[in-house]
Amino acid sequence: MLDNGKRYAIVGVINIFDRRLKLDVVERSTAHAVANLTRRALLDWGIPESAVTDNGKDFVASYLQQVFADLGIFHDILPPFRPDLKPGIERAFRSFSHHIITLLPCYVGHNVAARQQIRERETFAKRLMSGRKKDEKPEELSMAVTPEKLQQICDEWCENVYAHRPHAGLKGRTPFEVSRSWITPIGRVEDLRALDILLTPLASRKGWRTVGKKGVRCHEGTFVAEELGGMIGSRVQVRINQADPGYAYIFSEDGDFIAKAANIDAMESTERKTLSDATSRAGHSAAKAGGRELRDMAKRTDADKSAEQIMEYHAERAEKIRQAAGPVQHRSVPHSTPELQAAADAANAHIPAVAMTEQAREIVPGFAPPATAQERYKLLVALQAREDLSEAEAQWVRLYGACHEAVAFREMYQMFAVNG
C-alpha cells in the first residue's frame, strides 16, 4: 500500500535461460501493464522463442495475444492452478516478498495474521513515541513510499541483488554469470516506433471496423484520412492509444498499414476545415537464507534506514562484480515480421518530405535522394521497377513511398491516367 492510500500490484517476467528478472509496479495487473513489461524485456533481452504465461485474464487478453502474434512469438498458456509449471517466476516472487520488501513502510504483510502483527507493532511504536516530554513534538511514523520509489527499489533489487545470487537451477551460478555465456545472436527490434505501434491497443471487437462514407467510427469518434477515401465498405483493423485518442492507426485485413487517421469529432470547426484542406492537397497519412541475511544486516544498521543501507550494500557489491567481469557484447540480428514492417510504415508515415532529403543520411544511412520533389518521385518509380535494390535503397523506397509527398504524386498521376 503506497503513499496515496492505494494498493498496488507487481507484475514480473523472468528469462528462463539465465533467470534475469524484471518487476513492474502497477495499479492493476492488466494486459496493457503486461505489455509494457514485455516491452522492457524485449528491449533489454531481445526477442524470445516463446512467452509462457498463466491463464489469468490479463495474460490471455486478445490484445496481448495479438502483440505476441505480431512479433512472431509463440504464446504458451499454462493450465489453471498449476504454479508448478512456472517455478522460476514463482520462486523469484517469493524471494522478493521475503527480502527487502519486508523492511519497507509500505509492506502490509503476506496474509491477515502478518498484517495484524504489523498493526500491533505500529500501535506500540506510536505509544512509545508519545511518551515524550511535554515540550517535545511526537514524531510521526512515515508510511509513505511512492510508486516511483518502489519501482526504483524493484529495478535495483533485480539488477543488484537477484542477478548476483547463485541459483540451484543454474547449477550454483548467478543470472549475471549465465547471461554472459550466451553466444547465439539475439533478435532485436530495430525500429522502436514500430514496436510502439504494435503495442498500441486494438480497438474493441479486436479492432475490426468497416470504412464508412464519413470515415471509421470507433470509440465514439470518427477517424478520417485521405487514404480511406477509396475504401468505403472495406474491413480494416484499428489501433488507438488511449493516451492520445486524437489519432488512430489503420491497417488492412492483410496487416498492411493504410493510414494514420485523425479523430475529426475531437476537433474544433477551424481545425476540421484545416484538416479537410490538408487532406484535399496531400493526405494523412516481475527465503530462508534471505531472511537470515536481512536479520544479520539489520542488526548492523539503523532500523529506520535498514532497507536503504541494505540496497546500497548490494549496489556496491554488484558494481564490483560487473567491473571485475568486464564488458560483454552479445551479437544481435534484426528481428522482423510482416506486422512489424507494417507498424514501421505507420510509424514513419508522418515523416515529411524534407526529412527525406536534408536528414536522409540520418534516417537512411548511406543513401542521399535527389533535392527536388519531382526527381525524388521519379527515382521512387525507377527503384520500384528494379529487383536488385541495396538495403539502403529498399529502406528509402519503403519510407518515402509512404510519406505525403509520394502519396500526392501517385494520386496525381493516377488521376491524369484516368482522365486520359
C-alpha positions in Angstrom: 0.0 0.0 0.0 1.7 3.2 -1.2 1.6 6.8 -0.2 -1.6 7.7 -2.0 -3.6 5.1 0.0 -4.0 2.7 -3.0 -3.0 -0.9 -3.1 -0.6 -1.7 -5.9 0.4 -4.9 -7.7 3.7 -6.1 -9.0 4.0 -8.0 -12.3 7.1 -9.8 -13.2 8.8 -11.5 -16.1 11.8 -13.9 -15.9 14.1 -15.2 -18.6 14.2 -18.9 -18.3 17.8 -19.4 -19.7 19.6 -17.1 -17.2 16.9 -16.2 -14.6 17.2 -12.5 -15.3 14.2 -10.8 -13.7 12.1 -7.6 -14.3 9.4 -6.3 -12.0 6.9 -3.5 -12.7 4.8 -1.6 -10.1 1.2 -1.2 -11.4 -2.1 0.0 -10.1 -3.7 -3.1 -11.5 -2.4 -6.1 -13.4 -3.9 -5.6 -16.8 -3.0 -6.7 -20.3 -1.6 -3.3 -21.0 0.6 -3.5 -17.9 1.9 -6.8 -19.0 2.6 -5.4 -22.5 4.6 -2.5 -21.0 6.7 -5.0 -19.0 7.1 -7.1 -22.1 8.4 -4.1 -24.0 11.1 -3.5 -21.3 12.1 -7.2 -21.6 12.2 -7.1 -25.4 14.4 -4.0 -25.5 16.9 -5.4 -22.9 16.8 -9.1 -23.6 15.8 -9.3 -27.3 13.1 -11.4 -28.9 12.3 -14.7 -27.1 11.4 -18.0 -28.8 8.2 -18.2 -26.7 6.4 -16.4 -23.9 4.9 -18.6 -21.2 2.1 -17.2 -19.0 -0.6 -18.5 -16.8 -4.2 -18.2 -17.9 -5.2 -15.1 -16.0 -7.4 -12.7 -17.9 -4.6 -10.1 -18.0 -2.3 -12.7 -19.8 -4.8 -14.2 -22.2 -6.5 -11.0 -23.4 -6.9 -10.7 -27.1 -4.8 -7.6 -27.1 -1.8 -9.3 -25.6 -2.2 -12.4 -27.8 -2.2 -10.1 -30.8 1.1 -8.5 -29.6 2.8 -11.8 -29.3 1.4 -13.0 -32.7 2.5 -9.7 -34.4 6.1 -10.2 -33.0 6.2 -13.8 -34.1 6.5 -15.0 -30.5 4.8 -18.3 -29.6 2.4 -17.8 -26.7 2.3 -20.8 -24.4 -0.6 -20.5 -21.9 -0.4 -22.8 -18.9 -3.5 -24.6 -17.5 -5.2 -23.2 -14.4 -4.0 -23.9 -10.8 -0.6 -25.2 -11.9 2.1 -22.9 -10.4 4.5 -25.9 -10.5 4.7 -25.3 -14.3 6.2 -21.9 -13.8 8.6 -22.4 -10.8 11.1 -19.7 -12.0 8.8 -16.7 -11.6 7.1 -18.2 -8.5 10.4 -18.5 -6.7 11.5 -15.1 -7.8 8.4 -13.5 -6.4 8.9 -15.5 -3.1 12.5 -14.2 -2.9 11.4 -10.6 -3.4 8.4 -10.8 -1.0 10.7 -12.2 1.8 13.6 -9.9 1.2 13.8 -6.1 1.0 10.1 -5.6 0.7 9.5 -6.7 4.4 11.6 -3.7 5.6 9.7 -1.1 3.7 7.0 1.0 5.3 4.6 0.1 2.5 4.7 -3.6 3.4 1.3 -4.8 4.7 2.1 -8.5 5.3 1.8 -11.7 3.3 -1.6 -12.6 5.0 -4.1 -11.5 7.5 -2.1 -12.7 10.5 1.0 -10.9 9.4 -0.9 -7.8 8.8 -2.3 -7.9 12.3 1.2 -8.2 13.7 2.3 -5.2 11.7 -0.6 -3.1 13.1 0.3 -4.1 16.7 3.9 -3.0 16.1 2.7 0.3 14.7 0.4 0.9 17.6 3.2 0.1 20.1 5.6 2.4 18.3 3.1 5.3 18.3 2.5 4.8 22.1 6.3 4.8 22.6 6.8 8.0 20.6 4.0 9.7 22.5 5.8 9.2 25.8 8.0 12.3 25.5 8.4 15.5 27.3 5.6 18.0 27.2 7.6 20.4 25.0 8.6 17.7 22.6 6.5 17.2 19.5 5.9 13.5 18.9 7.4 12.2 15.7 5.1 10.8 13.0 5.6 7.3 11.6 6.3 7.7 7.9 4.4 5.1 6.0 4.9 6.9 2.7 6.5 5.1 -0.3 5.7 6.5 -3.7 5.1 4.2 -6.7 8.2 5.7 -8.3 10.3 4.9 -5.3 9.0 1.3 -5.1 9.7 0.9 -8.9 13.3 2.1 -8.3 13.7 -0.4 -5.5 12.3 -3.2 -7.7 14.7 -2.3 -10.5 17.7 -2.1 -8.2 16.8 -5.3 -6.4 16.5 -7.2 -9.7 19.8 -5.8 -11.0 22.0 -5.7 -7.9 20.6 -8.5 -5.7 18.7 -11.2 -7.6 21.1 -11.1 -10.6 24.1 -11.9 -8.3 22.5 -14.7 -6.3 23.6 -18.3 -7.0 20.6 -20.4 -8.3 20.3 -24.1 -7.9 18.5 -24.2 -11.2 21.6 -22.7 -12.8 23.9 -25.2 -11.1 25.1 -22.7 -8.5 25.8 -19.9 -11.0 24.3 -16.4 -10.9 22.0 -15.0 -13.6 24.7 -12.4 -14.3 27.3 -15.1 -15.0 24.9 -17.2 -17.1 23.7 -14.3 -19.2 27.3 -13.6 -20.3 27.7 -17.1 -21.6 25.0 -16.7 -24.3 26.7 -17.0 -27.8 23.8 -17.2 -30.2 22.8 -13.9 -32.0 19.9 -12.2 -30.3 17.0 -11.0 -32.4 16.1 -7.4 -31.7 13.5 -4.9 -33.0 15.5 -2.1 -34.6 12.6 0.3 -35.2 11.3 1.2 -31.7 8.5 3.3 -33.2 7.3 0.2 -35.0 7.3 -1.7 -31.7 5.3 1.0 -30.0 2.7 0.9 -32.8 2.2 -2.8 -32.3 1.8 -2.2 -28.5 -0.9 0.4 -29.3 -4.1 -1.4 -28.2 -6.6 -2.6 -30.7 -10.0 -1.0 -30.6 -12.9 -3.0 -29.2 -14.1 -6.1 -31.1 -10.4 -7.0 -31.8 -10.1 -3.7 -33.7 -12.2 -4.6 -36.7 -14.2 -1.9 -38.3 -15.8 -1.1 -41.7 -14.9 2.1 -43.5 -17.9 4.3 -44.0 -18.6 7.3 -46.1 -17.6 9.6 -43.3 -14.6 7.6 -42.2 -14.1 4.9 -39.5 -16.4 5.1 -36.5 -14.6 3.9 -33.3 -14.5 4.8 -29.6 -17.2 7.5 -30.0 -15.2 9.2 -32.7 -14.9 9.4 -36.4 -11.4 8.9 -37.9 -10.6 10.2 -41.3 -7.7 10.1 -43.7 -7.4 10.6 -47.4 -6.2 7.1 -47.9 -9.6 5.8 -46.7 -11.5 7.6 -49.4 -11.5 4.8 -51.9 -12.0 2.1 -49.3 -15.7 2.6 -48.4 -17.1 -0.8 -47.3 -13.7 -2.3 -46.7 -12.9 -4.1 -43.5 -9.9 -2.6 -41.6 -8.2 -3.0 -38.2 -7.9 0.0 -35.9 -5.3 0.7 -33.1 -5.9 3.6 -30.8 -3.6 4.8 -28.0 -6.0 5.8 -25.1 -3.5 8.4 -24.0 -3.8 10.1 -27.4 -7.3 9.4 -28.8 -6.9 12.1 -31.4 -5.4 9.7 -33.9 -5.8 6.0 -34.9 -3.6 3.7 -36.9 -5.5 1.9 -39.7 -4.4 -1.4 -41.1 -5.8 -3.6 -43.9 -7.1 -7.2 -43.4 -3.7 -8.4 -44.6 -2.0 -6.4 -41.9 -0.6 -3.7 -44.2 -0.5 -0.1 -42.9 -3.0 2.2 -44.6 -3.1 5.5 -42.7 -2.7 7.5 -39.5 -6.3 8.8 -39.3 -7.4 11.9 -37.3 -10.4 12.0 -35.0 -12.4 14.7 -36.6 -15.0 14.7 -33.9 -12.4 15.8 -31.3 -11.5 18.9 -33.3 -12.8 22.5 -33.4 -14.6 23.6 -36.5 -11.5 25.6 -37.6 -9.3 22.5 -37.1 -11.8 20.4 -39.1 -11.5 22.9 -42.0 -7.7 22.8 -41.8 -7.7 19.1 -41.8 -10.1 19.0 -44.7 -8.0 21.4 -46.7 -4.8 19.5 -45.9 -6.5 16.2 -46.9 -7.5 17.5 -50.3 -4.0 18.6 -51.0 -1.8 15.7 -49.8 -3.5 13.3 -47.3 -2.8 11.8 -43.9 -1.5 9.7 -43.6 8.4 -9.5 -12.5 13.7 -17.4 1.8 15.1 -18.7 4.4 18.7 -17.7 3.7 17.4 -14.4 2.6 15.7 -14.0 5.9 18.9 -14.7 7.9 20.8 -12.2 5.7 18.3 -9.5 6.3 18.2 -10.1 10.1 22.1 -10.1 10.3 22.3 -6.9 8.3 19.5 -5.2 10.1 21.4 -5.7 13.4 24.3 -3.7 11.9 22.2 -0.9 10.6 19.8 1.8 11.9 16.3 0.3 11.9 14.8 3.3 10.2 17.3 3.1 7.3 17.9 -0.6 7.1 16.3 -1.1 3.7 18.2 1.8 2.2 21.5 0.7 3.6 21.0 -2.9 2.5 20.2 -1.8 -1.0 23.3 0.4 -1.0 25.4 -2.5 0.1 24.1 -4.7 -2.8 24.5 -1.9 -5.3 28.2 -1.5 -4.4 28.7 -5.3 -4.4 27.0 -5.7 -7.8 29.1 -2.8 -9.3 32.3 -4.5 -8.2 31.2 -7.8 -9.8 30.4 -6.1 -13.1 33.7 -4.2 -13.2 35.6 -7.4 -12.4 33.8 -9.3 -15.2 34.4 -6.6 -17.8 32.2 -5.7 -20.7 30.4 -8.3 -22.9 28.9 -7.7 -26.3 26.1 -10.1 -27.4 25.7 -10.4 -31.1 22.4 -9.1 -32.4 20.4 -9.6 -35.6 17.4 -7.6 -36.8 14.0 -9.2 -36.0 11.2 -8.5 -38.3 7.7 -9.8 -39.1 5.2 -8.6 -41.7 3.3 -6.9 -38.8 6.4 -5.1 -37.6 7.1 -3.9 -41.1 3.5 -2.6 -41.4 3.9 -0.9 -38.0 7.2 0.6 -39.2 5.4 2.1 -42.2 2.8 3.5 -39.8 5.4 5.0 -37.5 7.2 6.6 -40.4 4.2 7.8 -42.4 4.3 11.2 -40.7 7.9 11.9 -41.9 7.6 15.0 -44.1 9.4 15.1 -47.5 12.1 17.5 -46.2 13.2 14.8 -43.7 13.8 12.5 -46.6 16.2 15.0 -48.2 18.1 17.2 -45.7 18.1 14.4 -43.0 18.2 11.4 -45.3 21.6 10.3 -44.3 20.4 10.1 -40.6 17.2 8.3 -41.4 18.6 6.0 -44.2 22.3 5.8 -43.7 24.3 5.6 -46.9 21.5 7.0 -49.1 21.0 10.6 -50.4 17.9 11.1 -52.5 17.5 14.0 -55.1 16.8 17.5 -53.9 13.6 18.2 -55.8 10.2 16.5 -55.3 9.8 15.6 -59.0 13.2 13.9 -59.1 12.5 12.0 -55.8 9.3 10.6 -57.2 10.9 9.7 -60.5 13.6 7.9 -58.6 11.0 6.1 -56.5 9.2 4.8 -59.6 12.6 3.6 -61.1 13.6 1.8 -57.9 10.2 0.1 -57.6 10.7 -1.4 -61.0 14.0 -2.9 -60.0 14.6 -6.2 -58.1 18.3 -5.8 -57.2 17.9 -3.0 -54.6 20.5 -2.4 -51.9 19.4 -2.4 -48.3 19.6 1.4 -48.1 17.6 1.8 -51.4 14.9 -0.6 -50.2 14.6 1.2 -46.9 14.3 4.6 -48.7 11.6 3.2 -51.1 9.6 1.9 -48.1 9.8 5.2 -46.1 9.5 7.7 -49.0 6.7 5.7 -50.6 4.5 6.1 -47.5 5.1 9.9 -47.0 2.7 12.6 -48.0 4.8 13.8 -51.0 4.9 10.4 -52.7 1.2 9.8 -52.0 0.3 13.2 -53.6 2.4 12.4 -56.7 0.9 8.9 -57.0 -2.7 10.2 -56.9 -2.0 13.0 -59.3 -0.6 10.6 -61.9 -3.5 8.2 -61.4 -6.0 11.0 -61.9 -4.3 12.0 -65.2 -4.3 8.4 -66.3 -8.0 8.1 -65.7 -8.8 11.3 -67.4 -6.7 10.5 -70.4 
